Amino acid sequence: MPAPRKHLAALDGLRFVAAFCVLIAHGYGYVVTQGSAALQGPVALMLESLAVPGMTLFFVLSGFVIHLNYSGTATKDWAGTFEFFIARFSRLYPLFLAVFAFDFWRMLSVENYFGGRPMLNFDLFGPLPVYLSFTQTWLPIAHDGHLLFTHYGWLTSAAQATGAMWSLSLEFLFYLIYPWMGVLVSRLRGARLVGAAVIVSLISIVYYMWCSRHTATLFDFGVRLLGAEEPAREFQAWAGFYSPLGRMAEFLLGAFAAQQYLLSPKGSSILARWPATSTTVVAAAFAGLFVALVLMHSPLGLFIGLCTASLVALLMLLAVRHSTWISRALSGAVIVSLGESSYSLYLLHWYTLTQWVGPYATPLSFVGRIVVFLVGIAATLAIARLVYVFYERPSLRWLRRNFKPLRLHLVLGVAFIVSTAFSLAASMQVHSVWYFCQSASAVDCSALGIARAPGGR
């Protein structure tokens, strides 16, 4: 279990800021612009780009919180590591499973599995094990013409909440690495800690600058690696935004900031002499860089959150160390309660804004869409809080309390093996039918949604 320590309310506030950035970025596009060129402008561009720094804040915050809470337990022995994985599984899996099951049920309905004659033009089952095991984003593996982490989004726009699950895959990868990585971070002190942070920051900046300036190279490599243009374009996006190669730097920088806080909670550097000024300057520097690069349409605009993760980590450290106007704003009761429900907010906003609010806004004027957008934001916040209170938090507590007595690790392991075997068998059946339909010219497979490819025999 995490070591007991003073609750840092500002961290909950930062959770909300991260989720709210993603909510605004996606929601403005879903509800207000909806792809309309007439509604695009500098403000829309900035609002729809907020997801980039929002996700950076998520990953830096994750590294900070994990190292702050578990550096003294998860890295000590196997018992502590096992408790760590129970805690993280209990945090992520219940809500993920509920949302993914709902999305998968909708996809089964789209493919007519409940109507007695399922369509076999799309493989629902092949990628299922990697989603259930949170491994779909680790590597750029193509499946039926698309990378695994984008697969389900190509079936129907009504089941796009799975799109947000790419980040859960990376979170789980970081959790697997942390018990060993945390040992190394805990040994860093003083100049070595600062040096490690500088090196990781520079590597991150160089990596993303290279990706932003060599998109054609990435595309060509993707074609050679994956054999087609569509997965090559997805490979470009994976390398520049979704890849664990870059996101690991954000997680590490968060852990470095937490290590510095554990070593010196009050701080004794030159920044600690003027905490309010230092915090404001760091926040303004990050915001200024973001606005400038986005409005200048710089190739780095899409990577600004990633390239400035060190500023985010420093801001986080200052916010929890010192009582400033920023830390007090982040520690307010309302924003802390919303921060607690940030995970629900992150996974549910697709439904509230796209499926429910978006259609109402389509026929309205710009002002009407803005009003509907604001109402949708308020409704999303309320629903996320209710889901957290009545489902997410009780599920977490139940799992933490009963995981070892019920030996759920064994139950879950068997369930995963069985579901994987079934998924592979179902996937092989779908592909067998598809290949048969492509090769048998006398057979009409249109009832299965399968059309013969040009040049088929």
Backbone torsions as a table, in degrees:
resi	resn	phi	psi	omega
1	MET	NA	152.0	-179.6
2	PRO	-63.0	146.7	179.3
3	ALA	-65.6	136.8	179.9
4	PRO	-65.9	134.9	178.2
5	ARG	-155.9	168.3	179.4
6	LYS	-60.3	135.6	178.7
7	HIS	-69.8	127.6	179.0
8	LEU	-100.2	93.7	-173.6
9	ALA	-62.3	-29.9	-178.7
10	ALA	-59.9	-28.5	178.7
11	LEU	-66.8	-38.6	175.3
12	ASP	-64.7	-38.4	176.3
13	GLY	-62.1	-40.2	177.5
14	LEU	-66.8	-34.3	174.5
15	ARG	-58.2	-44.3	179.7
16	PHE	-65.0	-42.6	179.5
17	VAL	-58.4	-43.8	179.5
18	ALA	-61.0	-49.9	-179.0
19	ALA	-65.9	-36.3	-178.2
20	PHE	-68.5	-36.2	175.8
21	CYS	-60.4	-44.4	178.3
22	VAL	-65.8	-41.1	179.7
23	LEU	-60.6	-46.5	-179.9
24	ILE	-66.0	-45.4	-177.6
25	ALA	-60.5	-50.4	-179.7
26	HIS	-71.0	-43.9	-176.0
27	GLY	-63.7	-38.0	179.8
28	TYR	-64.2	-39.2	176.7
29	GLY	-70.9	-41.4	-178.7
30	TYR	-64.4	-42.5	-167.6
31	VAL	-102.6	-43.5	-170.4
32	VAL	-91.9	-63.6	-174.7
33	THR	-77.7	-43.5	178.8
34	GLN	48.7	37.0	178.5
35	GLY	80.9	3.2	-178.4
36	SER	-76.4	122.1	179.5
37	ALA	-65.5	-30.2	-178.2
38	ALA	-66.9	-23.1	-177.8
39	LEU	-99.5	3.0	178.2
40	GLN	-84.2	141.4	179.4
41	GLY	-171.7	-175.2	-178.4
42	PRO	-58.4	-41.9	-178.7
43	VAL	-66.1	-46.3	178.8
44	ALA	-61.0	-39.9	-179.8
45	LEU	-61.6	-44.7	179.9
46	MET	-67.2	-44.1	-178.5
47	LEU	-63.5	-41.8	-178.2
48	GLU	-76.7	-7.5	175.9
49	SER	-96.6	-2.8	-175.6
50	LEU	-66.2	-19.6	179.8
51	ALA	-63.5	-27.9	-177.5
52	VAL	-65.6	-56.6	176.3
53	PRO	-66.3	-27.3	177.8
54	GLY	-62.3	-43.6	179.6
55	MET	-70.5	-36.6	175.2
56	THR	-59.6	-44.4	178.4
57	LEU	-61.0	-39.8	177.5
58	PHE	-57.2	-49.7	-174.2
59	PHE	-73.1	-38.7	175.9
60	VAL	-63.7	-43.3	178.8
61	LEU	-62.2	-39.0	178.5
62	SER	-60.8	-47.6	178.3
63	GLY	-61.1	-39.8	-179.9
64	PHE	-63.8	-50.6	-175.3
65	VAL	-66.4	-42.7	-178.6
66	ILE	-61.9	-47.9	-178.5
67	HIS	-69.2	-37.4	179.6
68	LEU	-61.5	-42.3	-173.0
69	ASN	-90.3	-27.4	-169.4
70	TYR	-122.6	3.9	-179.7
71	SER	-63.8	-25.6	-179.6
72	GLY	-93.0	-3.8	-176.9
73	THR	-126.4	-52.2	-175.1
74	ALA	-65.2	-24.1	-176.2
75	THR	-96.9	2.6	-172.4
76	LYS	-89.4	-48.8	-176.5
77	ASP	-157.0	177.7	-177.2
78	TRP	-66.7	-32.7	178.2
79	ALA	-63.4	-44.2	178.1
80	GLY	-65.6	-37.9	177.9
81	THR	-64.8	-41.5	179.3
82	PHE	-63.7	-42.5	176.8
83	GLU	-61.8	-37.9	178.8
84	PHE	-61.4	-45.4	-179.1
85	PHE	-68.9	-33.9	174.8
86	ILE	-61.5	-45.3	-179.0
87	ALA	-62.4	-44.2	-177.3
88	ARG	-73.2	-37.6	175.4
89	PHE	-61.0	-44.0	-179.3
90	SER	-64.0	-29.4	-179.8
91	ARG	-76.3	-42.0	-172.2
92	LEU	-93.3	-40.5	-161.7
93	TYR	-74.4	-41.3	-174.7
94	PRO	-57.7	-48.9	-179.3
95	LEU	-69.8	-40.1	176.5
96	PHE	-56.3	-47.6	-175.3
97	LEU	-64.1	-39.9	179.4
98	ALA	-64.4	-45.4	-179.1
99	VAL	-68.4	-43.7	-179.0
100	PHE	-66.0	-39.5	179.0
101	ALA	-63.0	-39.6	178.1
102	PHE	-64.7	-44.9	177.8
103	ASP	-63.1	-41.9	-178.6
104	PHE	-67.0	-36.6	175.9
105	TRP	-61.8	-40.7	178.3
106	ARG	-66.3	-37.7	178.8
107	MET	-69.2	-37.9	174.0
108	LEU	-60.0	-38.7	178.7
109	SER	-66.5	-42.8	178.4
110	VAL	-60.0	-39.1	180.0
111	GLU	-85.3	7.4	173.2
112	ASN	64.3	31.5	176.6
113	TYR	-69.7	-20.8	178.9
114	PHE	-92.1	-4.3	-177.7
115	GLY	-97.9	1.4	176.6
116	GLY	93.0	-17.3	178.5
117	ARG	-136.0	85.1	-174.4
118	PRO	-69.5	147.4	170.8
119	MET	-75.4	142.0	-178.1
120	LEU	-121.2	30.2	-179.9
121	ASN	-92.5	1.8	-177.8
122	PHE	-146.9	132.1	-178.1
123	ASP	-87.0	100.9	177.6
124	LEU	-78.4	-24.3	-165.4
125	PHE	-100.1	-26.7	-178.0
126	GLY	-55.8	-48.2	-179.1
127	PRO	-80.1	-5.1	-173.6
128	LEU	-56.2	-45.2	-179.1
129	PRO	-61.1	-35.2	-178.4
130	VAL	-73.3	-29.4	174.6
131	TYR	-71.3	-43.2	-179.6
132	LEU	-67.0	-25.3	179.6
133	SER	-100.4	6.3	179.0
134	PHE	58.1	40.5	-178.3
135	THR	-118.8	8.0	-169.6
136	GLN	-70.7	-20.6	-175.7
137	THR	-103.0	-3.6	-172.8
138	TRP	-63.5	-42.6	-175.8
139	LEU	-131.5	151.1	179.3
140	PRO	-81.4	74.1	-178.1
141	ILE	-99.0	127.9	-179.2
142	ALA	-88.4	143.8	176.0
143	HIS	-142.3	117.0	-179.2
144	ASP	54.4	41.2	173.1
145	GLY	89.6	4.1	179.6
146	HIS	-143.6	154.8	175.1
147	LEU	-68.0	150.3	-173.3
148	LEU	-56.8	-39.1	-173.0
149	PHE	-75.5	-9.0	176.0
150	THR	-108.7	-1.0	-166.3
151	HIS	-55.8	-54.1	-172.4
152	TYR	-68.3	-26.3	179.4
153	GLY	-65.0	-17.0	-179.5
154	TRP	-84.6	-8.6	179.7
155	LEU	-83.1	-53.0	-175.3
156	THR	-156.0	142.6	176.7
157	SER	-73.1	-10.1	179.6
158	ALA	-80.7	-3.3	-178.3
159	ALA	-133.3	50.2	-173.1
160	GLN	-97.3	2.3	177.1
161	ALA	-63.8	-22.8	177.0
162	THR	-63.8	-20.4	179.2
163	GLY	-62.1	-32.1	-180.0
164	ALA	-75.6	-9.5	-173.9
165	MET	-81.9	-3.3	175.1
166	TRP	-58.8	-37.0	-177.7
167	SER	-71.7	-31.2	177.3
168	LEU	-65.5	-36.0	177.5
169	SER	-60.9	-44.1	179.1
170	LEU	-69.3	-38.7	176.8
171	GLU	-56.9	-45.6	-179.0
172	PHE	-63.9	-38.6	176.7
173	LEU	-61.2	-42.6	178.7
174	PHE	-64.1	-36.7	178.2
175	TYR	-64.1	-39.7	179.1
176	LEU	-64.2	-35.8	-177.0
177	ILE	-81.7	-28.9	-168.7
178	TYR	-57.2	-43.8	-177.2
179	PRO	-54.7	-29.3	176.1
180	TRP	-90.0	-41.8	178.6
181	MET	-63.9	-37.7	-178.8
182	GLY	-61.7	-32.1	177.0
183	VAL	-61.4	-44.6	-179.1
184	LEU	-67.5	-42.0	-179.9
185	VAL	-64.2	-37.7	-178.1
186	SER	-67.3	-18.5	179.5
187	ARG	-85.7	-9.6	-176.4
188	LEU	-81.6	135.6	179.1
189	ARG	-140.0	149.6	169.3
190	GLY	50.9	-124.3	-175.4
191	ALA	-63.4	-34.1	179.8
192	ARG	-66.0	-37.6	178.3
193	LEU	-67.0	-45.8	178.3
194	VAL	-62.8	-43.3	179.5
195	GLY	-61.1	-42.7	178.9
196	ALA	-62.8	-40.9	178.9
197	ALA	-64.2	-41.3	179.4
198	VAL	-64.7	-44.4	-179.0
199	ILE	-62.8	-46.6	179.6
200	VAL	-62.9	-40.6	178.7
201	SER	-62.4	-44.8	-179.3
202	LEU	-65.1	-41.5	178.1
203	ILE	-61.5	-42.0	179.4
204	SER	-62.8	-46.2	-178.8
205	ILE	-63.6	-45.2	179.7
206	VAL	-62.0	-43.0	-179.6
207	TYR	-59.5	-49.7	-176.9
208	TYR	-73.5	-32.1	174.1
209	MET	-64.6	-41.1	178.1
210	TRP	-62.8	-45.1	-179.9
211	CYS	-61.4	-39.9	-177.9
212	SER	-69.0	-25.5	-175.8
213	ARG	-102.9	-3.6	-177.3
214	HIS	-131.0	44.3	-180.0
215	THR	-63.4	-36.8	179.0
216	ALA	-65.1	-39.4	177.9
217	THR	-63.2	-42.8	178.3
218	LEU	-63.0	-40.4	179.6
219	PHE	-64.1	-46.3	179.9
220	ASP	-61.7	-41.4	177.9
221	PHE	-65.1	-38.8	178.3
222	GLY	-62.5	-38.6	177.5
223	VAL	-63.5	-44.2	179.7
224	ARG	-67.1	-37.1	-177.4
225	LEU	-74.6	-41.7	-170.2
226	LEU	-109.6	-13.2	171.1
227	GLY	84.9	3.8	-179.8
228	ALA	-155.1	162.5	-175.1
229	GLU	-75.4	-39.0	-176.7
230	GLU	-62.9	-51.1	175.6
231	PRO	-65.1	-24.7	176.3
232	ALA	-66.8	-39.7	175.5
233	ARG	-64.7	-38.4	176.8
234	GLU	-67.7	-33.1	175.9
235	PHE	-63.9	-38.7	174.8
236	GLN	-54.8	-49.9	-179.4
237	ALA	-64.4	-40.0	179.7
238	TRP	-61.2	-47.7	-177.2
239	ALA	-64.7	-37.1	-174.2
240	GLY	-91.7	-13.2	-176.1
241	PHE	-139.4	-42.1	-171.0
242	TYR	-97.0	-12.3	-171.7
243	SER	-67.9	139.2	174.2
244	PRO	-65.9	-17.6	178.8
245	LEU	-60.4	-42.3	178.9
246	GLY	-85.2	-40.8	-176.2
247	ARG	-66.9	-25.3	177.6
248	MET	-59.5	-34.9	179.0
249	ALA	-61.8	-40.2	179.6
250	GLU	-64.9	-44.8	178.2
251	PHE	-60.7	-43.6	179.6
252	LEU	-63.9	-43.0	-179.7
253	LEU	-63.6	-36.3	174.2
254	GLY	-63.7	-41.3	178.0
255	ALA	-65.7	-38.8	177.2
256	PHE	-61.8	-42.9	179.3
257	ALA	-63.5	-39.9	177.6
258	ALA	-65.9	-38.5	177.6
259	GLN	-62.0	-41.5	177.7
260	GLN	-65.0	-38.4	177.4
261	TYR	-64.9	-42.3	179.0
262	LEU	-63.9	-35.6	179.7
263	LEU	-74.6	-34.0	-175.4
264	SER	-148.8	81.8	-175.8
265	PRO	-59.1	-33.5	-178.1
266	LYS	-89.9	-27.6	179.2
267	GLY	82.4	145.3	179.9
268	SER	-137.5	12.4	-179.1
269	SER	-81.0	178.9	179.8
270	ILE	-64.8	-28.4	178.5
271	LEU	-67.2	-29.1	-178.1
272	ALA	-73.4	-15.2	-180.0
273	ARG	-72.7	-32.2	178.0
274	TRP	-129.1	71.6	-171.2
275	PRO	-61.8	-42.3	-178.7
276	ALA	-64.1	-44.0	179.4
277	THR	-65.9	-44.5	-179.3
278	SER	-60.9	-46.2	-179.1
279	THR	-63.4	-42.7	179.8
280	THR	-64.2	-42.4	-178.8
281	VAL	-64.6	-43.7	-180.0
282	VAL	-63.8	-44.9	179.0
283	ALA	-62.7	-42.4	-179.7
284	ALA	-67.4	-36.6	179.0
285	ALA	-63.3	-44.5	179.0
286	PHE	-64.3	-48.4	-179.1
287	ALA	-62.9	-40.7	-179.9
288	GLY	-63.4	-43.6	177.8
289	LEU	-62.6	-42.4	179.8
290	PHE	-61.4	-51.5	-177.9
291	VAL	-62.5	-44.7	-176.7
292	ALA	-62.8	-48.6	-176.2
293	LEU	-69.6	-34.8	178.0
294	VAL	-68.6	-46.4	-178.5
295	LEU	-69.0	-27.1	177.4
296	MET	-83.5	0.3	-178.4
297	HIS	55.5	36.6	178.9
298	SER	-69.6	144.2	174.3
299	PRO	-56.9	-24.2	179.2
300	LEU	-82.3	-5.6	-178.8
301	GLY	-57.7	-39.5	179.8
302	LEU	-72.9	-13.2	-175.3
303	PHE	-114.1	5.8	-171.2
304	ILE	-62.6	-38.5	178.0
305	GLY	-63.6	-38.4	-178.0
306	LEU	-71.1	-41.2	-177.1
307	CYS	-72.0	-22.1	-177.3
308	THR	-110.5	29.2	178.6
309	ALA	-60.4	-28.9	178.2
310	SER	-64.7	-36.8	175.7
311	LEU	-65.4	-39.4	177.9
312	VAL	-62.8	-43.4	179.3
313	ALA	-63.9	-41.1	178.5
314	LEU	-65.9	-42.1	177.4
315	LEU	-61.0	-41.3	178.9
316	MET	-62.4	-44.1	179.7
317	LEU	-62.2	-44.8	179.8
318	LEU	-66.2	-36.6	-177.4
319	ALA	-66.9	-34.5	-179.1
320	VAL	-89.3	-18.4	-180.0
321	ARG	-80.8	-40.9	-167.1
322	HIS	-124.0	148.1	175.4
323	SER	-87.3	100.5	178.9
324	THR	-125.2	177.1	179.7
325	TRP	-63.2	-30.5	178.8
326	ILE	-72.2	-45.8	180.0
327	SER	-65.6	-36.3	177.9
328	ARG	-67.7	-38.4	177.2
329	ALA	-64.5	-39.2	179.9
330	LEU	-73.3	-17.7	-175.3
331	SER	-100.4	5.7	177.7
332	GLY	-61.9	150.8	-174.5
333	ALA	-59.3	-41.5	-176.9
334	VAL	-68.0	-47.9	-177.4
335	ILE	-67.9	-31.4	176.6
336	VAL	-67.2	-42.8	179.0
337	SER	-65.0	-36.8	176.4
338	LEU	-70.5	-33.7	176.5
339	GLY	-64.6	-35.1	176.9
340	GLU	-61.9	-31.4	-178.8
341	SER	-99.0	20.4	-176.5
342	SER	-64.3	-33.8	179.8
343	TYR	-65.7	-44.2	175.6
344	SER	-62.6	-40.6	178.5
345	LEU	-60.7	-41.0	-177.5
346	TYR	-67.0	-43.3	-175.2
347	LEU	-84.3	-20.8	-173.2
348	LEU	-101.5	-13.2	-172.1
349	HIS	-66.8	-23.7	176.8
350	TRP	-59.6	-44.6	-178.4
351	TYR	-67.4	-49.4	-173.6
352	THR	-65.3	-42.5	-173.5
353	LEU	-89.2	-37.7	-177.5
354	THR	-87.1	-49.1	-173.9
355	GLN	-79.7	-32.4	-174.0
356	TRP	-106.2	-49.2	-173.5
357	VAL	-85.1	-42.0	-175.7
358	GLY	-52.1	-49.9	-178.9
359	PRO	-59.3	-32.5	178.2
360	TYR	-68.3	-28.8	-175.0
361	ALA	-83.1	-20.7	-172.3
362	THR	-54.2	-48.3	-177.0
363	PRO	-82.1	-0.4	-172.7
364	LEU	-87.9	165.4	172.8
365	SER	-72.2	175.3	179.8
366	PHE	-59.4	-45.0	179.9
367	VAL	-63.6	-40.9	178.6
368	GLY	-63.1	-39.1	178.2
369	ARG	-65.5	-38.5	178.0
370	ILE	-62.4	-43.1	179.2
371	VAL	-62.0	-46.1	179.3
372	VAL	-63.5	-37.9	178.3
373	PHE	-60.7	-46.1	179.9
374	LEU	-65.2	-39.7	176.8
375	VAL	-63.9	-40.8	178.4
376	GLY	-64.0	-38.7	177.1
377	ILE	-61.1	-47.2	-179.8
378	ALA	-62.0	-42.7	179.5
379	ALA	-65.3	-38.5	179.1
380	THR	-63.6	-43.3	177.9
381	LEU	-60.9	-43.0	-179.4
382	ALA	-66.5	-44.0	-179.7
383	ILE	-64.8	-41.6	179.6
384	ALA	-61.7	-40.2	179.2
385	ARG	-65.2	-41.2	178.9
386	LEU	-64.6	-42.3	178.8
387	VAL	-63.7	-39.2	178.4
388	TYR	-63.5	-46.1	-175.0
389	VAL	-69.7	-41.5	-170.8
390	PHE	-100.6	-9.8	177.3
391	TYR	-131.6	-55.0	-172.2
392	GLU	-63.6	-51.6	-178.0
393	ARG	-66.7	-46.0	176.2
394	PRO	-60.1	-38.5	178.8
395	SER	-64.1	-43.0	178.6
396	LEU	-59.8	-47.1	-177.7
397	ARG	-65.9	-39.9	-179.8
398	TRP	-64.2	-44.7	-178.9
399	LEU	-65.6	-41.8	179.3
400	ARG	-61.9	-34.8	-177.0
401	ARG	-79.9	-32.0	-170.4
402	ASN	-113.0	-1.2	-173.5
403	PHE	-59.6	-52.8	-178.2
404	LYS	-75.0	-42.5	178.0
405	PRO	-58.4	-37.0	-179.6
406	LEU	-90.2	-0.3	-178.5
407	ARG	50.5	51.1	-175.7
408	LEU	-67.2	-22.2	177.6
409	HIS	-63.3	-35.3	176.9
410	LEU	-73.6	-42.5	179.2
411	VAL	-61.6	-45.8	-178.7
412	LEU	-67.3	-36.5	177.5
413	GLY	-62.4	-45.4	178.4
414	VAL	-64.5	-43.0	-179.9
415	ALA	-61.3	-38.7	-179.6
416	PHE	-68.6	-40.8	178.5
417	ILE	-62.3	-44.2	-179.5
418	VAL	-64.8	-45.9	-178.5
419	SER	-66.1	-34.5	178.0
420	THR	-67.0	-43.5	178.4
421	ALA	-61.3	-44.4	178.3
422	PHE	-63.2	-43.2	-178.4
423	SER	-62.4	-43.1	179.7
424	LEU	-64.5	-41.5	179.3
425	ALA	-64.6	-44.2	179.8
426	ALA	-65.1	-40.3	179.2
427	SER	-64.1	-42.4	178.7
428	MET	-63.0	-37.7	178.7
429	GLN	-65.2	-44.2	179.1
430	VAL	-60.3	-45.3	-178.1
431	HIS	-70.4	-33.7	177.1
432	SER	-63.2	-43.5	178.3
433	VAL	-64.6	-41.4	-178.7
434	TRP	-62.8	-46.6	-179.9
435	TYR	-65.5	-36.1	177.0
436	PHE	-63.3	-44.2	-179.3
437	CYS	-64.9	-32.1	179.2
438	GLN	-73.4	-27.8	-174.8
439	SER	-97.7	-21.5	-176.8
440	ALA	-96.9	98.2	-174.6
441	SER	-68.8	-23.5	-177.5
442	ALA	-84.6	-5.2	-175.8
443	VAL	-103.6	130.0	177.5
444	ASP	-95.4	111.2	-177.9
445	CYS	-105.5	17.9	-177.0
446	SER	-63.5	-27.7	177.9
447	ALA	-66.3	-20.5	177.1
448	LEU	-94.9	4.6	-179.0
449	GLY	78.6	13.0	-176.0
450	ILE	-107.9	118.6	175.1
451	ALA	-103.9	143.9	-179.7
452	ARG	-67.4	133.3	178.1
453	ALA	-70.9	149.2	176.6
454	PRO	-55.6	133.4	179.3
455	GLY	88.9	-2.3	179.3
456	GLY	-67.7	151.9	-176.4
457	ARG	-76.2	NA	NA
